Amino acid sequence: MKIMICPLNGPRNISEFTYGGELKPMPDPVNCSDAEWADYVFNTDNLAGVVREWWMHTPSSYWFLAERHTVTDEILRTFDPKELFTHRVDFNATQEIAG
């Protein structure tokens, strides 16, 4: 059984988690082209090595980040997104500006 440590709920069976994709810089939703937005949403770098990824603990709906080695599948660490992000993106406000 593979165990992942959820920053909120502690060690859990990997089956309790949902992969959310690699962490990458988000383009400005107001000024980016459709091609740039599609690239952000649908394409990945698929690197061999250590990557940062979004994961969700499904029973609690808690989203967090993990550093994982893609070759060995070893989870090096998990952490709260607050370590990297200081504010949330309000997509409703950006739609009002763009609209």
C-alpha positions as CSV (number, residue, x, y, z in Angstrom):
1,M,0.0,0.0,0.0
2,K,1.4,3.4,-1.0
3,I,1.0,6.2,1.6
4,M,0.8,10.0,0.9
5,I,1.0,12.5,3.7
6,C,-1.8,15.0,3.4
7,P,-0.7,18.3,5.0
8,L,-4.2,18.6,6.6
9,N,-5.2,15.0,7.4
10,G,-1.8,13.2,7.8
11,P,-0.8,9.9,6.3
12,R,-3.4,8.3,4.0
13,N,-3.7,5.6,1.4
14,I,-2.9,6.9,-2.0
15,S,-6.3,5.8,-3.2
16,E,-7.8,8.8,-1.2
17,F,-6.1,11.3,-3.5
18,T,-6.9,12.8,-6.9
19,Y,-4.1,14.1,-9.2
20,G,-4.6,17.7,-10.3
21,G,-1.8,18.4,-12.7
22,E,1.6,20.0,-12.6
23,L,2.1,23.4,-11.0
24,K,3.0,26.0,-13.6
25,P,2.6,29.7,-13.9
26,M,-0.9,30.8,-14.9
27,P,-1.1,33.3,-17.8
28,D,-3.0,36.5,-17.2
29,P,-6.6,35.4,-18.0
30,V,-7.5,38.9,-19.3
31,N,-4.7,39.4,-21.7
32,C,-3.6,36.0,-22.8
33,S,-4.5,34.5,-26.2
34,D,-6.8,31.5,-26.6
35,A,-3.7,29.5,-27.6
36,E,-1.8,30.5,-24.5
37,W,-4.8,29.6,-22.2
38,A,-5.2,26.2,-24.0
39,D,-1.5,25.5,-23.6
40,Y,-1.8,26.3,-19.8
41,V,-4.9,24.1,-19.4
42,F,-4.1,21.1,-21.6
43,N,-0.4,20.7,-22.1
44,T,2.3,19.5,-19.6
45,D,6.1,19.6,-19.7
46,N,6.2,15.8,-18.7
47,L,9.7,16.2,-17.2
48,A,11.8,13.3,-15.9
49,G,12.8,14.4,-12.4
50,V,11.3,16.4,-9.5
51,V,8.1,18.2,-10.3
52,R,5.6,20.1,-8.2
53,E,2.0,18.9,-8.7
54,W,-1.5,19.7,-7.4
55,W,-3.2,16.9,-5.4
56,M,-6.5,16.8,-3.6
57,H,-7.4,14.7,-0.6
58,T,-10.8,13.6,-2.0
59,P,-12.7,12.9,1.2
60,S,-12.0,16.4,2.6
61,S,-11.7,18.2,-0.8
62,Y,-8.4,19.7,0.4
63,W,-6.0,20.8,-2.3
64,F,-2.3,20.9,-1.7
65,L,1.0,20.6,-3.5
66,A,3.5,17.7,-3.7
67,E,7.0,17.4,-4.9
68,R,7.3,14.1,-6.7
69,H,10.1,12.4,-8.7
70,T,8.5,11.3,-11.9
71,V,11.0,8.5,-12.6
72,T,10.9,6.8,-9.2
73,D,7.4,8.0,-8.3
74,E,8.8,8.9,-4.9
75,I,6.8,11.7,-3.1
76,L,9.5,13.9,-1.6
77,R,7.2,16.3,0.3
78,T,3.7,17.6,0.5
79,F,2.8,21.1,1.6
80,D,0.0,23.7,1.9
81,P,-0.3,26.1,-1.1
82,K,0.0,29.0,1.3
83,E,3.8,28.5,1.2
84,L,3.8,29.7,-2.4
85,F,0.6,31.8,-2.9
86,T,-0.3,35.0,-1.0
87,H,-3.6,35.7,-2.7
88,R,-6.4,34.0,-4.7
89,V,-7.3,34.8,-8.2
90,D,-10.9,36.1,-8.5
91,F,-12.0,34.9,-11.9
92,N,-15.4,36.6,-11.6
93,A,-13.6,40.0,-11.3
94,T,-11.5,39.2,-14.4
95,Q,-14.6,38.3,-16.4
96,E,-16.2,41.6,-15.5
97,I,-13.1,43.5,-16.6
98,A,-12.8,41.5,-19.9
99,G,-16.5,41.6,-20.6
